[in-house]
Amino acid sequence: MGGVHGVDISAKWIPFDPPSGGASGQVNMQLDNLINLFAAADDPKNTANVDYLQSFFDMINGAIQDMPYPPSDYSGFANAVVGKSLALVNVGWSIELSQPAVKAQNTYGNHPADSQAELEKYRFPLKIGDDTRIFDGVVGYYLTQNSSDSNPTDWSKLFTYFEPKVATPKFQPIAPQTFPTVSPYWLDPLQTPEVPAATAAKYLITTVLMDPYTAIHAYSPTAFDKMSAFFRLGPSLLAVDMPPTLDLSKVPDAVVRLPISGRKGMWNWLQPYAQDGSDAPPKFGSVAVEEDQGMVHYAPAPYTFVEGYLELARRLGKGDVQV
């Protein structure tokens, strides 16, 4: 690829002879179809898809900057001479339940005729990969039909986090509006004659371009974005007192310094405040946390012991992880 015409495709197998048993069974048709996106195989001088090839390499260059280095044993392979390798693989995604759907037990009627069919109406958005996490190897993916067709992959759209410098409809951002969806299901092993085949038929298939040495992940972002992690912590000794009342803890510049690692805005301190004249449980005020690097020594007394909860205020990104 590349050359005087912008995109040149050489003949297969050069500089070696074709396989003695023929090409059938040895040629990855999906890889051939991907190469044909860069230039028509029957017209090596076709320059119509030069922009697609350039955009494809822009995507790869953007992705590699966020990927971990390959393991040391990769240096023993000849491919290491030309740089980091990528793989084109088919990945199936599904949500399989461990038991059948719960049947309605109410006495008001209006029960679904088929609980399983009702369950499969639910559609969960699936976020494949994450460019903010260095431990994820997804570069981009195409959608593929779960069928036995000779060319089931939709090559018209490549979904990626690493969009090319020049916008093109053939490259789509991985965003909530483009997330594929999956439905939960359950297979009765006593009523399903071919469980492996029936399970495979439920897969959402994606043809993924990925780093073969890095795991890939899928998320249900709607659920995870609403979750918050927090830890009970204390007693901790502070050189500066906490805001004395719940109302003062809501002041924008209220902060607490703790010896924990993290950038500004990553952590919140949840401080309990008793309710006056009541035995009700305390209310918690959220105070921003700043990293205490131990630069202040022998601060004047008095000191304060506090107990509360340390909350992870936002998800961890690649800038928060030291590698």
For each residue, the residues with C-beta under 8 A, 3 or more apart:
1: 7 8 9 35 38 39 53
2: 6 7 8 53
3: 6 7 8
4: 8
5: 8 44 45 46 47
6: 2 3 47 50 53
7: 1 2 3 38 39 44 46 47 49 50 53
8: 1 2 3 4 5 39 44 45
9: 1 35 38 39 41 44
10: 14 44
11: 14
12: 18 23 27
13: 16 17 18 19
14: 10 11
15:
16: 13
17: 13
18: 12 13 22 23
19: 13 22 23 26
20:
21: 24 25 26
22: 18 19 25 26
23: 12 18 19 26 27
24: 21 27
25: 21 22
26: 19 21 22 23
27: 12 23 24 31 32
28: 31 32 88
29: 32 33 150 151
30: 33 34 88 90 153 207
31: 27 28 34 35 88
32: 27 28 29 35 36 41
33: 29 30 36 37 151 153 155
34: 30 31 37 88 155
35: 1 9 31 32 38 39 41
36: 32 33 39 40 41
37: 33 34 49 52 56 155
38: 1 7 9 35 49 52 53 56
39: 1 7 8 9 35 36 43 44 46 47 48 49 53
40: 36 43 46 48 49
41: 9 32 35 36 44
42:
43: 39 40 46
44: 5 7 8 9 10 39 41
45: 5 8
46: 5 7 39 40 43 49
47: 5 6 7 39 50
48: 39 40
49: 7 37 38 39 40 46 52 53
50: 6 7 47 53 54
51: 54 55 166 168
52: 37 38 49 55 56 168 170
53: 1 2 6 7 38 39 49 50 56 57
54: 50 51 57 58 164 166
55: 51 52 58 59 164 165 166 168 170 171
56: 37 38 52 53 59 60 158 164
57: 53 54 60 61
58: 54 55 61 62 162 164 165
59: 55 56 62 63 139 140 158 160 162 163 164 171
60: 56 57 63 64 86 139 162
61: 57 58 64 65
62: 58 59 65 66 162 163
63: 59 60 66 67 131 139 140 160 161 162 211
64: 60 61 67 84
65: 61 62
66: 62 63 131 134 318
67: 63 64 84 134 137 211 214
68: 134 135 213 214 323
69:
70: 74 80 84 85 213
71: 74 213
72: 75
73: 76
74: 70 71 77 79 80 85 213
75: 72 80
76: 73 80
77: 74 80
78: 81
79: 74 82 85
80: 70 74 75 76 77 83
81: 78
82: 79
83: 80
84: 64 67 70 211
85: 70 74 79 212
86: 60 139 209 210 211 212
87: 209 210 211 212
88: 28 30 31 34 207 208 209
89: 207 208 210
90: 30 144 205 206 207 208
91: 141 205 206 207 208 216
92: 146 200 203 204 205
93: 126 128 180 182 203 204 205 206 218
94: 182 185 199 202 203 204
95: 124 182 183 184 185
96: 184 185 186 187 199 202
97: 100 101 119 184 185 186
98: 186
99: 186
100: 97 115 116 186 188
101: 97 115 116 118 119 186
102: 115
103: 111 115
104: 111 112 115
105:
106: 109 111
107:
108:
109: 106
110:
111: 103 104 106
112: 104 115 117 118
113: 117
114: 117 118
115: 100 101 102 103 104 112 118 119
116: 100 101 119 120 185 186
117: 112 113 114 120 121
118: 101 112 114 115 121
119: 97 101 115 116 122 183 184 185 186
120: 116 117 183 184 185
121: 117 118 183
122: 119 183 184
123: 181 182 183
124: 95 181 182 183 184 220 222
125: 176 179 180 181 220 221 222
126: 93 179 180 181 182 204 218 219 220
127: 130 174 179 218 219 220 221
128: 93 138 141 159 174 180 206 208 216 217 218
129: 136 137 138 141 161 174 216 217 218
130: 127 133 136 138 161 217 219
131: 63 66 136 161 162 318
132: 315 317 318
133: 130 136 217 316 317 318 321
134: 66 67 68 318 321 323
135: 68 214 215
136: 129 130 131 133 214 215 216 217
137: 67 129 210 211 212 213 214 215 216
138: 128 129 130 141 161 208 209 210 216 217
139: 59 60 63 86 160 162 208 209 210 211
140: 59 63 158 159 160 161 162 174 208 209
141: 91 128 129 138 158 159 160 206 207 208 209
142: 153 154 155 157 158 159 206 207
143: 153 154 157 159 180 205 206 207
144: 90 152 153 154 205 206 207
145: 149 152 153 154 205
146: 92 152 200 201 203 204 205
147: 152
148: 152
149: 145 152
150: 29
151: 29 33
152: 144 145 146 147 148 149 205
153: 30 33 142 143 144 145 207
154: 142 143 144 145 157
155: 33 34 37 142 158
156: 170
157: 142 143 154 169 170 171 172
158: 56 59 140 141 142 155 170 171 172
159: 128 140 141 142 143 172 173 174 178
160: 59 63 139 140 141 163 171 172 173 174
161: 63 129 130 131 138 140 173 174
162: 58 59 60 62 63 131 139 140
163: 59 62 160 167 171 173
164: 54 55 56 58 59 167 168 171
165: 55 58
166: 51 54 55
167: 163 164 171
168: 51 52 55 164 171
169: 157 172
170: 52 55 156 157 158
171: 55 59 157 158 160 163 164 167 168
172: 157 158 159 160 169 178
173: 159 160 161 163 178
174: 127 128 129 140 159 160 161 178 179
175: 178 179
176: 125 179 221
177:
178: 159 172 173 174 175
179: 125 126 127 174 175 176 221
180: 93 125 126 128 143 204 206
181: 123 124 125 126 204
182: 93 94 95 123 124 126 204
183: 95 119 120 121 122 123 124
184: 95 96 97 119 120 122 124
185: 94 95 96 97 116 119 120 202
186: 96 97 98 99 100 101 116 119
187: 96 192 195 198 199
188: 100 191 192
189: 192 195
190:
191: 188
192: 187 188 189 195 198
193:
194: 197 198
195: 187 189 192 198 199
196: 199 200
197: 194 200 201
198: 187 192 194 195 201 202
199: 94 96 187 195 196 202 203
200: 92 146 196 197 203
201: 146 197 198
202: 94 96 185 198 199
203: 92 93 94 146 199 200
204: 92 93 94 126 146 180 181 182
205: 90 91 92 93 143 144 145 146 152
206: 90 91 93 128 141 142 143 144 180
207: 30 88 89 90 91 141 142 143 144 153
208: 88 89 90 91 128 138 139 140 141 216
209: 86 87 88 138 139 140 141
210: 86 87 89 137 138 139 214 216
211: 63 67 84 86 87 137 139 214
212: 85 86 87 137
213: 68 70 71 74 137
214: 67 68 135 136 137 210 211
215: 135 136 137
216: 91 128 129 136 137 138 208 210
217: 128 129 130 133 136 138
218: 93 126 127 128 129
219: 126 127 130 224
220: 124 125 126 127 223 224
221: 125 127 176 179 224 225
222: 124 125 225 226
223: 220 226 227
224: 219 220 221 227 315
225: 221 222
226: 222 223
227: 223 224
228: 311 312 313
229: 311 312
230: 270 309 310 311 312
231: 309 310
232: 307 308 309
233: 236 307 308 309 310
234: 305 306 307 308
235: 305 306 307
236: 233 258 305 306 307
237: 303 304 305
238: 241 242 256 257 258 303 304 305 306
239: 257 296 299 303
240: 256 257 299 304
241: 238 244 302 304
242: 238 249 256 271 287 304 306
243: 248 249 251 254 271 285 287
244: 241 248
245: 248 249 273
246: 249 250 273 283 285
247: 250
248: 243 244 245 251 254
249: 242 243 245 246 254 271 273 285 286 287
250: 246 247 254 285 286
251: 243 248 254
252:
253:
254: 243 248 249 250 251 287 288
255: 287 288 289 290
256: 238 240 242 269 271 287 288 289 290 306
257: 238 239 240 289 290 291 292
258: 236 238 267 269 289 290 291 292 310
259: 291 292 293 294
260: 267 289 291 292 310
261: 291
262: 266 267 289 291 320
263: 266 291 319 320
264: 288 290
265: 288 313 314
266: 262 263 289 312 313 314 316 320
267: 258 260 262 288 289 310 311 312 313
268: 286 287 288 289 310 311 313
269: 256 258 286 287 288 289 308 309 310 311
270: 230 284 285 286 287 308 309 310 311
271: 242 243 249 256 284 285 287 306 308
272: 282 283 284 307 308
273: 245 246 249 282 283 284 285
274: 282
275: 278 280 282 283
276:
277:
278: 275
279:
280: 275
281:
282: 272 273 274 275
283: 246 272 273 275
284: 270 271 272 273 308 309
285: 243 246 249 250 270 271 273
286: 249 250 268 269 270 311
287: 242 243 249 254 255 256 268 269 270 271
288: 254 255 256 264 265 267 268 269
289: 255 256 257 258 260 262 266 267 268 269 310
290: 255 256 257 258 264
291: 257 258 259 260 261 262 263
292: 257 258 259 260 296
293: 259
294: 259 297
295:
296: 239 292 299
297: 294
298:
299: 239 240 296 303
300:
301:
302: 241
303: 237 238 239 299
304: 237 238 240 241 242
305: 234 235 236 237 238
306: 234 235 236 238 242 256 271
307: 232 233 234 235 236 272
308: 232 233 234 269 270 271 272 284
309: 230 231 232 233 269 270 284
310: 230 231 233 258 260 267 268 269 270 289
311: 228 229 230 267 268 269 270 286
312: 228 229 230 266 267 315 316
313: 228 265 266 267 268
314: 265 266
315: 132 224 312
316: 133 266 312 320 321
317: 132 133 320 321
318: 66 131 132 133 134 321
319: 263
320: 262 263 266 316 317
321: 133 134 316 317 318
322:
323: 68 134
